[in-house]
């Protein structure tokens, strides 16, 4: 028997949990920027943070190693690539070819892509695709644009970078859909551990290609290992684990829509840590994001669909 989480009286707590997870993920951009500034490359950051998370998860949950069949194991591999190595690699590589504003804005279409995929593959969850959801998502996306552009309305097009970023958003949407299929048959701890393992396994060739023994001394810097601990323990281990739990309890379309809050958190964290200013445009954008997310989830799911999500 796998470990399970205690049931609550309703799903409101899991909506709050989803919001907290996204808030943490919003701060990871700042943490990663600090690590990049101290000499680590994107592959090293991903490899170290996920390796730390995986080892701790393996120490806690190690009774079961494999899925029931090879098809489910293949799905686990795909989940590890979509939510791990491919997602982070395409996102970080895109920074070499296009502006960060483009990347942040394009990544925020992940909730819409998730809703589209859910509509295509899960008939019992199609109620999440309604007028309120579409209008709320549009309002939130406008808010995201204001927060990211912050008065600098110059959108530099770079086909290669923008396509890489679009691929990153698609990876996260596919990851969410894959989890909705896997969580029906497997324990959350097993899924999370396997996502970490296959993410590490598929990024390893890139890590080795750029590895230099002398670079290991970077890990002795307090700022470096401190941020890696935060990314590995909190942003990876705890957040991925609880995100997988959240997707079991609430509609994945609603859960993924909270990603729109991420730029607001990033702006606040950047203000306190990096000294970047918060303007009235960011405040207005934040209000639009909150309004859009509220509107998108205003219409209740019918009882049949609630039963599916519980």
Secondary structure, 3 states (H helix, E strand, C coil): CCCCCCCCCCCHHHHHHHHHHHHHHHHHHHHHHHHHHCCCCHHHHHHHHHHHHHHHHHHHCCCCCCCCCHHHHHHHHHHHHHHHHHHHHHHHHHCCCCCHHHHHHHHCCHHHHHHHHHHHHCHHHHHHCCHHHHHHHHHHHHHHHHHHHCCCCCCCCCHHHHHHHHHHHHHHHHHHHHHHHHCCCCCHHHHHHHHHHHHHHHHHHHHHHCCCHHHHHHHHCHHHHHHHHHHHHHHHHHHHHHHHHHHHHCCHHHHHHHHHHHHHHHHHHHHHHHCCCCCHHHHHHHHHHHHHHHHHCCCCCCHHHHHHHC
